[in-house]
Amino acid sequence: MSDFIYVDHAATTKVRPEVLEAMMPYLTEYYGNVSSMYSISDITEQAVKDARASIAAAIGAKEQEIIFTSCGSESNNMALRGIMKKAGGGHIITTNVEHHAILHTVEALVKEGCTATYLPVDERGLITPDQLEAAITPETKIISIMMANNEIGTIEPIQELAAVAKAHGIYFHTDAVQAVGHLPINVKEMGIDMLSASGHKFGAPKGIGFLYVRNGIYLPALITGGGQERGKRAGTENTAFIVGMAKALELAVSEMDKTNARLLKMRERLIDGILESIPYCRLNGDRERRVAGNVNVSIEFIEGEALLLMLDMNGICASSGSACTTGSLDPSHVLLAIGLTHEVAHGSLRISLGEDNTQADVDYILKTLPPIVKRLRDMSPVWEDAIKAGIAEDY
Amino acid sequence: MYSDKVKDHFQNPRNVGEIPNADGIGEVGNQKCGDIMKMYLKIENDVIVDCKFKTYGCGAAIATSSMATELVKGKTIQQALQLTNKAVMEALDGLPPVKVHCSVLAEEAIKAALADYYKKIGREIDFEVPGSCDACCHSH
């Protein structure tokens, strides 16, 4: 396992051993359907109840405000589609740096007759309360703004933005998939009406998530059937995964300060080290308002996918926002939204640190990355042209 | 996602570099789309005696460039003009569907370099010369 360095934690994380251990009895021994009448189902029912209470406590919510879902995308769909269905259409406000789980859902709703405003972020990736205020119309039914960006790690001023929504009596939803388990969250203090989360971003398995819905908000079910989750989301409770997600969040929250302090030190060394050793390179996102494990840089004159392949050949798993990795002609919408040109965005590299990473990993990345960049530049006609034009200096 | 051959040509690209005083130079693609290929040809008696490339782009762009240089080296101009993107792909044991345009770019880069050579020696260009971004912007 340790013959590669995994630094793509914003994509997904490893299931923690303690989590797997907590889950196992519900896969092997206590497999009873929560809805059944026999006594072994009392155990599963209690496990789901405890997990719900634990997750609610982790974000300052009440037990009955947590709905278990299959993933962050489902949570986002449930919130947006639910509110717009209930309202019978209307106006949605979101941002131009949301995850596709939000953007594509809003696009689908627009096709169905809703209208939408995409607030443009500044060069750091931030939205201001004034911007939000100015975008509100009498038709606005929901505001959905992510808590932390998955690519550049920028943390939005959610509490201030939610206050604007509240002053207008508009529902405020946040896609907190990159934030839950990584940032302190209290939905009541922050004034959040709905919050989406995904287990596999904080040490639980893939295939489990939740949606927090403030008491008093009725959301029609997206998935209908057996009446689970108090009629809000049908489907037999995924007991083991629910238990696993609760355990993972407990661990993440209890270790948050310690983990973040460690990650922050590594992140800062990585950012400084990369910017010092690689010329024509820039940091994307805000240096301060940033999740602890996120590094995102644009390296000019090379293309991101080639860079990832070379890193992979050297045992480093990272990610990029280049067009080749987005599967389209355009590079990441987030990088374009913060004002990068296509050319600069194609050369982006995201390193997202997690739990298991060490300073030795940082050393290895800092030793491995610069020669790879140089090799690709030496192969690149763009680099050659830049030198000839005096835009860049060979090294 | 990539075949072993693509990986090999990406990791150990053949014929990377420039040819000083090249007889033909062809550049296709554009940086906005994320791929640029530049081919250099050395031609003697209508035979491509040397071929080098520089590529900005993804793994497939680099691998197809490398393979294309291998396929035309030592060939006559007429043989090189017959090179298709399919032949480049087959020689690499295939490409993922989203990367097919890279092989088209490789074919076009060779043709662009040959057109440049024809222009230099004043020969009439009797084949289709690709535009700068034909492959990358229209193949999706």
Interface residues (C-beta under 8 A of the other chain):
Chain A: F301 I302 E303 E305 A306 L309 M313 S322 A323 C324 G327 S328 L329 P331 T341 H342 E343 H346 D378 M379 S380 P381 V382 W383 E384
Chain B: Y2 K7 F10 Q11 P13 V16 E18 E27 Q31 K32 C33 G34 D35 I36 M37 K38 K54 T55 Y56 G57 C58 G59 A60 A61 I62 V98 C136 C137 H140
